[in-house]
Amino acid sequence: MKTLFTLAFVLFTGISAFSQDTHASENQLKQLPSVNLKDMSGKSVNTGALGVEGPVIISFWATWCAPCKKELNTIHDLYEDWQAETGVTLVAVSIDDEKTKSQVPIYVNGKAWDYMVLMDPNGDFKRAMGVNNVPHTFLVDKEGNIVYSHNNYAPGDEEKLYKELLHISGK
């Protein structure tokens, strides 16, 4: 019986750690790191100076990751309204490596995503942001502070993200 209880406890704590939301308190806000990446056309973009006016959602994903694509496709359906209401910009950061990165533009164009898509084939930005697995989504305020983080994806997670977005937008 004790073994069964121990197993149940280990499974529960492992599952709850697998998908988690993180909120940064006011005293421990982490700044968005500055890493040079390329967009799909090969233009260099510095992540520390994305050149956007409002909040930014940064979503780490890969073409081989079904939950990543599900999350970004779900947000795609809501994105225009989110932009109009909050001025948000979504940056989809592909962690596809040299073998699979050629699939990124094919997938993105096929889905007609309006997102800024950046390529991180060496994982430099991924490491700087502390991403261990995808999907991993961050919300960054207009001052460049990371204010929310969510790992993994389940239907409805986009609503949590939207509530956080409204909160930092003062809506």
VODO-923707 format. One line per 8 residues: number of its first residue (from 1); their letters; for each residue x, y, z of N, C-alpha, C, O, CB. Coordinates in steps of 0.2 Angstrom, whole numbers, plus 5000, padded with zeros to 4 digits. Each point is the difference from the previous one (the first is absolute). Glycine has a CB too. Example, Ala and Ser with C-alpha at 12.3 -4.5 7.8 and 13.67 -1.06 7.14 Angstrom:
! VODO-923707
1) as) 5066 4972 5039 4996 5006 5000 5004 5006 5000 5005 4999 5003 4986 4995 5003  5007 5011 4990 5004 5006 5001 4996 5005 5003 5003 5006 5001 5003 4991 4989
END
This chain:
! VODO-923707
1) mktlftla) 5004 4994 5000 4996 5006 5000 5004 5006 5000 4999 5005 4996 4992 4989 5010  5015 5006 4998 5004 5006 5000 5003 5001 4994 5001 5006 4998 5001 4992 5014  5000 4997 4984 5003 5000 4994 4995 5003 4995 5002 5005 4996 5006 4985 5006  4986 5008 4998 4995 5003 4996 4999 5008 5001 4999 5004 4995 4995 4984 5005  5006 5014 5006 4999 5007 5002 5006 5004 4997 4999 5005 4998 4995 4991 5013  5012 5001 4990 5006 5003 4998 5000 5001 4993 5002 5006 4997 5004 4990 5012  4992 4999 4987 5000 5000 4993 4995 5006 4997 5001 5004 4996 5002 4984 5004  4991 5012 5004 4995 5005 4998 5002 5007 5001 4999 5004 4996 4992 4987 5007
9) fvlftgis) 5013 5010 5003 5002 5006 5001 5006 5003 4995 4999 5005 4998 4999 4992 5014  5006 4998 4986 5005 5002 4995 4997 5001 4994 5002 5005 4996 5006 4988 5009  4987 5003 4993 4996 5002 4993 4997 5007 5001 5000 5003 4995 4998 4984 5003  4998 5014 5007 4997 5006 5001 5005 5006 4999 4998 5005 4997 4993 4990 5010  5014 5005 4997 5005 5006 5000 5003 5000 4993 5001 5006 4998 5001 4993 5015  4999 4996 4984 5003 5000 4993 4996 5003 4995 5002 5004 4996 5004 4986 5007  4987 5008 4998 4995 5003 4995 4999 5007 5001 5000 5004 4995 4995 4985 5004  5005 5013 5008 4998 5007 5001 5006 5005 4998 4999 5006 4998 4993 4990 5011
17) afsqdtha) 5014 5001 4991 5006 5004 4998 5001 5000 4993 5003 5005 4997 5002 4992 5013  4992 4999 4986 5000 4999 4993 4997 5006 4996 5003 5003 4996 4997 4985 5005  4994 5014 5002 4997 5006 4997 4999 5005 5006 4996 4999 5004 4998 4994 4987  5010 5013 5008 4999 5005 5005 5000 5007 4998 5004 5002 4995 5001 4990 5012  4992 5012 4996 5000 5007 4999 5004 5003 5005 5001 4998 5006 4987 5002 4990  5016 5005 5002 5004 5004 5004 4999 5008 5000 4999 5002 4994 5010 4989 5005  4990 5012 5006 4999 5007 5000 5006 5003 5004 5002 4998 5005 4985 5001 4995  5015 5006 4997 5006 5004 5003 4997 5005 5005 4996 5004 4998 5012 4994 4991
25) senqlkql) 4995 5002 5017 4998 5006 5004 5003 5006 4998 5005 5000 4996 4994 4992 5014  4999 5014 4993 5003 5006 4998 5007 5001 5001 5004 5003 4996 4985 5002 5006  5013 4992 5004 5007 5000 5002 5005 4996 4996 5006 5001 5000 4990 5002 5011  5001 4992 4985 5005 4995 4997 4998 5000 4993 5001 4994 4997 5000 4999 5013  4998 5012 4987 4998 5000 4992 5007 4999 4997 5005 5003 5001 4985 5005 5000  5009 4987 4994 5006 4999 4996 5000 5003 4993 4994 5000 4997 5007 4989 5009  5004 5014 4992 5000 5004 4994 5001 4995 4994 5003 4994 5001 5002 5016 5004  4992 4991 4989 5001 4996 4994 5007 5000 4998 5003 5005 4999 4985 4998 4998
33) psvnlkdm) 5015 4991 5002 5007 5000 4998 5001 5003 4993 4995 4999 4996 5007 4991 5012  5004 5012 4991 5001 5002 4993 5005 4995 4996 5005 4999 5002 4994 5013 5002  4997 4985 4991 5004 4995 4996 4998 5002 4993 4994 5002 4998 5005 4989 5011  5006 5008 4986 4999 5001 4993 4997 4994 4997 5004 4994 5000 5005 5014 5000  4985 4992 4997 4997 4994 4996 4999 5003 4993 5000 5006 4999 4995 4989 5012  5003 5000 4985 4998 5002 4993 4992 4999 4999 4998 4995 5003 5014 5002 4993  4985 5007 5000 4993 4999 4998 5000 4995 4995 5005 4998 4997 4991 5013 5007  4998 4987 4993 5000 4995 4995 5003 5003 4993 5002 4995 4996 4987 5001 5009
41) sgksvntg) 5012 5010 4994 5003 5003 4994 5008 5000 5001 5003 5002 4995 4986 5004 5002  5013 4993 5009 5007 5000 5001 5003 5007 5003 5006 5001 5002 4995 4991 4989  4994 5012 5011 5002 5007 5003 5001 4999 5007 4996 4996 5004 4997 5010 4988  5012 4997 5011 5002 4999 5007 4996 5005 5004 4998 5005 4998 5014 4993 4999  4986 4999 5009 4995 5003 5004 5003 4999 5007 5002 4995 5002 4988 5003 4991  5011 5008 5011 5002 4999 5007 4994 5000 5005 4995 5004 5000 5015 5002 4997  4990 4988 5007 4994 4999 5004 4999 5005 5005 4994 5001 5003 5008 4987 4995  5003 5015 5004 5000 5006 5005 4997 5006 4998 4998 5004 5004 5012 4991 5001
49) algvegpv) 4989 5006 4988 4998 5006 4997 4995 4998 4994 5002 5001 4995 5008 5006 5009  4985 4990 4998 4995 4997 4995 4997 5006 4996 4997 4999 4995 5001 4991 5012  5002 5016 4996 4997 5006 4996 4992 5000 5000 4997 5002 4995 5013 4998 4998  4987 4997 5012 4993 5000 5001 4998 5005 5005 5004 5002 5005 4995 4986 4991  4995 5015 5004 4997 5005 5004 4997 4997 5007 5001 5003 5005 4998 5004 4985  4998 4987 5009 4996 4998 5006 5003 4993 5002 5006 4999 4999 4984 5007 4996  5006 4991 5009 5002 4993 5003 5002 4995 4994 4998 5001 4994 4995 5001 5016  5011 4993 4992 5002 4995 4995 4999 4993 5003 5002 4999 5006 5007 5009 4989
57) iisfwatw) 4988 4988 5001 5000 4993 5002 5005 4997 4996 5001 5000 4994 4987 5000 5008  5017 4996 5002 5005 4996 4996 4998 4993 5001 5000 4997 5006 5009 5012 4996  4990 4987 4993 4999 4993 5000 5005 4996 4997 5001 5001 4994 4987 5002 5006  5015 4993 5004 5005 4995 4997 4997 4994 4997 4995 4997 5004 5014 5007 5004  4992 4994 4986 4997 4994 4997 5005 4997 4995 5005 5002 4999 4984 5004 5002  5008 4988 4996 5004 4997 4995 4995 4997 4995 4994 4998 5002 5016 5000 5006  4992 5000 4986 4995 4997 4995 4998 4993 5002 4995 4998 4998 5010 5009 4993  5000 4990 5013 4998 4993 5002 4996 4999 5007 4999 4995 5002 5012 5002 4992
65) capckkel) 4987 5009 5008 4997 5000 5007 4992 5001 4999 4998 5006 4999 5013 4999 5006  4985 4990 4996 4993 5001 4999 4997 5005 5005 4996 5004 4997 5004 4984 4998  5001 5012 5011 4997 5004 5005 5002 5008 4998 4996 5004 5001 5004 4987 5008  5006 5010 4988 5003 5006 4999 4995 5003 4994 4998 5006 5000 5014 4991 5003  4987 4999 4992 4996 5002 4994 4993 5001 5002 4997 5005 4998 5011 4989 4994  4989 5002 5013 4994 5001 5002 4999 5006 5003 4995 5004 4999 5004 4984 5002  5005 5014 5004 5000 5006 5003 5000 5006 4996 4996 5005 5000 5010 4990 5010  4999 5005 4985 5001 5006 4996 4994 5001 4995 4998 5005 4998 5015 4994 5003
73) ntihdlye) 4984 4995 4997 4995 5000 4995 4993 5003 5004 4996 5003 4997 5009 4987 4996  4995 5008 5013 4994 5002 5004 5001 5008 5001 4995 5004 4999 5004 4985 5007  5007 5013 4996 5001 5007 5001 4999 5004 4993 4997 5006 5000 5011 4992 5010  4993 4999 4985 5000 5003 4993 4992 5003 4999 4999 5005 4998 5011 4988 4998  4986 5002 5006 4993 5002 4999 4997 5006 5005 4995 5003 4998 5003 4985 4999  5006 5013 5008 4998 5006 5005 5005 5006 4999 4998 5005 5003 4998 4986 5005  5009 5008 4989 5006 5005 4999 4998 5007 4998 5001 5005 5003 5006 4986 4995  4989 5009 4997 4998 5007 4997 4996 5004 5006 5001 5006 5000 4998 4989 4988
81) dwqaetgv) 4996 5001 5015 4997 5004 5006 5004 5002 5005 4999 5005 5003 4991 4988 4994  5015 5002 5005 5005 5002 5005 5004 5006 4999 5001 5004 5004 4999 4984 4999  5002 5012 4990 5004 5006 4998 4996 5007 5001 5002 5005 5002 5004 4987 4990  4988 5007 5005 4996 5006 5000 4998 5003 5007 5000 5006 5002 4995 4990 4988  5004 4999 5015 4999 5002 5007 5006 5002 5004 4999 5004 5004 4991 4988 4995  5016 5005 5000 5005 5001 5004 5007 5002 4997 5004 5002 5003 4991 4989 5004  5005 5009 4986 5006 5002 4997 5005 4995 5000 5006 5001 4999 4991 5010 5003  5002 4983 5000 5005 4994 5001 5003 4998 4993 4997 5001 4995 4996 4995 5015
89) tlvavsid) 5013 5002 4990 5003 4997 4995 5002 4993 5002 5003 4999 5005 5002 5012 4990  4994 4984 5001 5002 4993 5001 5007 4999 4996 5000 5001 4994 4988 4995 5009  5017 5001 5000 5006 4998 4997 5000 4992 5001 5001 4998 5006 5005 5014 4996  4994 4985 4993 5001 4992 5000 5007 4999 4999 5003 5001 4994 4985 4997 5002  5015 4999 5009 5007 4998 4999 5001 4993 4999 4999 4996 5004 5004 5013 5003  4999 4989 4987 5001 4993 4998 5007 4998 5002 5005 5003 4999 4988 4998 4991  5007 4993 5014 5006 4997 5002 5002 4994 4995 5004 4996 5002 4993 5007 5010  5000 4997 4982 5002 4995 4995 5007 5000 4999 5003 5006 4999 4985 4994 4996
97) dektksqv) 5015 4995 5004 5008 5000 4999 5001 5000 4993 4995 5001 4996 5007 4992 5014  5004 5006 4988 5002 5001 4993 4996 4995 4995 4999 5001 4994 5013 5003 5010  4987 4990 4999 4996 4994 4996 4993 5002 4999 4998 4999 4994 5010 4993 5011  4989 5012 4999 4993 5001 4999 4998 5007 4999 4994 5001 4999 5004 4989 5008  5006 5015 4994 4998 5007 4999 4998 5002 4994 4996 5005 4999 5012 4997 5009  4993 4994 4986 4997 5001 4994 4993 4999 5000 4996 5003 4995 5015 4994 4999  4986 5000 5010 4993 4998 5001 4996 5006 5003 4994 5001 4999 5009 4987 5002  5001 5017 5002 4996 5005 5004 4996 5005 4995 4994 5001 5001 5015 4998 5008
105) piyvngka) 4994 5003 4986 4997 5005 4996 4994 4996 4996 4995 5003 4999 5015 5004 4999  4991 4987 5000 4995 4996 4997 4993 5000 5005 4995 5001 4998 5014 4992 4995  4993 5005 5013 4994 4999 5005 4997 5007 5001 4994 5001 5000 5012 4989 5005  4998 5015 4997 4998 5007 5002 4996 5003 4994 4994 5002 5001 5016 5000 5006  4992 4998 4987 4996 5002 4994 4994 4996 4999 4995 5003 4998 5016 5001 4997  4989 4990 5006 4994 4996 4999 4995 5001 5005 4994 5000 4998 5013 4991 4997  4995 5011 5011 4995 5002 5005 4998 5008 5000 4996 5002 5003 5008 4988 5004  5000 5014 4989 4999 5007 4999 5000 5003 5007 4996 5005 5001 4997 4993 4989
113) wdymvlmd) 5012 5000 5014 5001 5004 5006 5003 5007 4999 5004 5001 4995 4998 4988 5010  4995 5016 4999 5002 5007 4999 5005 5001 5005 5002 5006 5001 4987 4997 4996  5014 4992 5006 5005 5001 5005 5007 5002 4998 5002 4998 4994 4992 4994 5013  5010 5011 4997 5007 5001 4998 5003 4993 5002 4999 4998 5005 5002 5015 4997  5002 4984 4993 5003 4993 5001 5008 5001 5000 5003 5002 4995 4987 4992 5000  5013 5004 5010 5007 5000 5001 5003 4993 5000 4997 4996 5003 5003 5015 5003  5006 4988 4992 5003 4993 5000 5006 5000 5005 5004 5005 5000 4993 4994 4988  5003 4996 5016 5005 4999 5005 5003 4993 5000 4999 4996 5004 4995 5012 5003
121) pngdfkra) 5009 4990 4987 5002 4994 4999 5006 4997 5004 5000 4994 5001 4997 5008 4988  5006 5003 5014 5006 4998 5005 4997 5000 5007 5004 4998 5005 5005 5006 4987  4985 4998 5009 4997 5000 5007 5003 5006 5005 5000 4999 5006 4999 4989 4992  5004 5017 4999 5003 5005 5004 4995 5004 5004 5001 5001 5006 5008 5000 4985  4986 5001 5006 4994 5004 5003 4997 4995 5005 4998 5002 5005 5000 5006 4985  5000 4986 5008 4997 4995 5004 5004 4999 5006 4997 5000 5006 4999 4994 4984  5011 5006 5010 5004 4999 5006 4999 5006 5004 5000 5000 5007 5008 4992 4987  4993 5014 5003 5000 5007 5004 4993 5001 5003 5000 5003 5006 5008 5001 4986
129) mgvnnvph) 4987 4993 5006 4993 5000 5003 4998 4995 5005 4995 5000 5003 5002 5006 4986  5008 4989 5011 4999 4994 5005 4995 4995 4998 4996 4997 5004 5007 5011 5005  4996 4992 4984 4995 4995 4997 5003 4993 5000 5005 4999 4997 4989 5010 4996  5002 4986 5010 5003 4993 5000 4996 4996 4995 5002 4996 4997 5001 5005 5015  4990 5001 4987 4996 4996 4995 4995 5005 4997 4998 5005 5003 5004 4984 5004  4995 5009 4988 4995 5004 4996 4994 4996 5000 4999 4994 5001 5010 5011 4992  4985 4999 5007 5000 5007 4999 5001 5004 5007 4999 4997 5005 4993 5001 4986  5011 5007 5008 5002 5004 5006 4998 5008 4998 5003 5002 4995 5006 4990 5010
137) tflvdkeg) 4986 5011 4999 4998 5006 4998 5001 5005 5005 4999 4999 5006 4992 4996 4987  5011 5011 5005 5002 5006 5005 4996 5006 4998 4998 5001 4994 5014 4994 5008  4986 5009 5003 4997 5006 4999 5005 5005 5003 5002 5000 5005 4986 4996 4996  5013 5009 4994 5005 5006 5002 4997 5006 4999 4996 5002 4996 5013 4991 5000  4991 5011 5010 4997 5007 5000 5004 5005 4995 5005 4998 4997 4991 5000 5015  5001 5008 4987 5003 5004 4995 5007 5003 5003 5003 5003 4996 4985 5000 5000  5014 4996 5010 5006 5002 5002 5005 4994 4999 5006 5001 5002 4989 5007 5007  5003 4987 4989 5005 4994 4999 5001 4995 5005 5004 4996 5000 5002 5012 4993
145) nivyshnn) 4989 4993 5012 5000 4995 5006 4996 4994 4999 4995 5000 4997 5007 5010 5010  5001 4984 4994 4996 4994 5000 4995 5000 5006 5003 4999 5005 5007 4995 4988  4984 5006 5005 4995 5000 5006 4996 4994 5001 4997 4999 5005 5002 5013 4993  5001 4983 4997 4996 4994 5000 5004 4995 4996 5003 5001 4995 4986 5005 5007  5010 4988 5000 5003 4994 4996 4996 4994 5001 4997 4999 5005 5015 5005 4997  4987 4992 4993 4996 4994 5000 5003 4995 4996 5003 5001 4994 4987 5005 5007  5011 4988 5002 5003 4994 4996 4995 4995 4998 4995 4999 5004 5016 5003 5003  4989 4995 4987 4996 4995 4998 4994 5004 4997 4999 5006 5000 5005 4985 5008
153) yapgdeek) 4991 5005 4990 4994 5003 4997 4994 4995 5001 5001 4994 4999 5005 5013 4993  4988 4995 5011 4994 4997 5000 4995 5005 4998 5000 5006 5001 5004 4986 5008  4990 5005 4987 4995 5005 4998 4998 5004 5006 4998 4997 5006 4998 4995 4985  5003 5014 5008 4998 5005 5005 5006 5004 5003 4999 5005 5003 4992 4987 5000  5015 5006 4996 5006 5004 5002 5000 5006 4997 5003 5005 5003 5003 4985 4999  4991 5011 4992 5000 5006 4996 4996 5006 5004 5002 5006 5000 5000 4988 4989  4993 5003 5015 4996 5005 5004 5004 5002 5006 4999 5006 5002 4990 4988 4994  5015 5002 5007 5004 5003 5005 5005 5005 4998 5001 5005 5003 4998 4984 5003
161) lykellhi) 5004 5010 4988 5005 5004 4997 4996 5007 4998 5003 5005 5002 5004 4985 4994  4987 5010 5002 4996 5005 4998 4999 5005 5007 5000 5006 4999 4995 4987 4991  5003 5003 5015 4998 5004 5006 5007 5003 5003 4999 5006 5002 4992 4986 5001  5014 5005 4996 5007 5003 5002 5001 5006 4996 5003 5006 5002 5002 4983 5002  4994 5010 4989 5001 5006 4995 4996 5006 5002 5002 5006 5000 5000 4985 4991  4991 5008 5011 4996 5005 5002 5002 5003 5006 5000 5006 5001 4991 4988 4994  5012 5002 5010 5002 5003 5006 5006 5005 4999 5000 5005 5003 4996 4984 5003  5009 5009 4990 5006 5005 4999 4998 5005 4995 5003 5005 5000 5005 4986 5002
169) sgk) 4986 5009 4994 4998 5005 4996 4996 5005 5004 4998 5005 4997 5003 4987 4993  4997 5006 5016 4996 5005 5004 4992 5000 4997 4997 5004 5001 5013 5003 5001  4988 4987 4995 4994 4999 4998 4995 4997 5005 4994 4999 4998 5011 5001 4990
END
